Amino acid sequence: AQSVTQLDSHVSVSEGTPVLLRCNYSSSYSPSLFWYVQHPNKGLQLLLKYTSAATLVKGINGFEAEFKKSETSFHLTKPSAHMSDAAEYFCVVSYSGGYQKVTFGTGTKLQVIP
Amino acid sequence: EAGVVQSPRYKIIEKKQPVAFWCNPISGHNTLYWYRQNLGQGPELLIRYENEEAVDDSQLPKDRFSAERLKGVDSTLKIQPAELGDSAVYLCASSGYSGTSTYNEQFFGPGTRLTVL
């Protein structure tokens, strides 16, 4: 069985300050982990992915995430928020074996205050 | 590469009417997913295909929902009859070995926003 928990449904930061979106996962297998972003009325876009290579993963638009097996976490960070980062972010867990079981978190809405 | 194509983008119907959504995945992607996303929530998997085979349809409400992927390429999701609670965005995604993409990275279409009145 697998699950993913996004600990915050809403996060609000000021422009230029750091962003931290938290994600914890549970998986019986070696997981693949992803962060997707969804801007209003737009499709889901992949930000970054972890697939058992380097534990610190760099994605698009300055985002990065660190896979911490001991903490079963995959938190998303960015050093300095930009207004265009305001969107909903989804953490996704999948296991890379056989048929892929994919589970989405419930999402974190990021608000960036000017 | 061309992305996942979905049509229509928007659909408004009366309850009890049928509705169908179409998805064309990225060329060469053997895995196709249909998700439903309710307002303010994350996508929930309805059905997953490996080529023509539906390998996970445990979350598909089979009394009114059906899906097909006859030739292992494009797919259709149908609801008959639609209910008020079916109002949502229906997302299609695909994954597979294709160029530089890794195996289980999913690429999403823009979705179809369904409103049932």
Interface residues (C-beta under 8 A of the other chain):
Chain A: S32 F34 Y36 K42 G43 L44 Q45 L46 K49 T51 F90 S94 S96 Y99 Q100 K101 V102 F104 G105 T106 G107
Chain B: T31 Y33 Y35 G40 Q41 G42 P43 E44 L45 R48 E50 V55 D56 L91 A93 S95 T102 Y103 N104 E105 Q106 F107 F108 G109 P110 G111
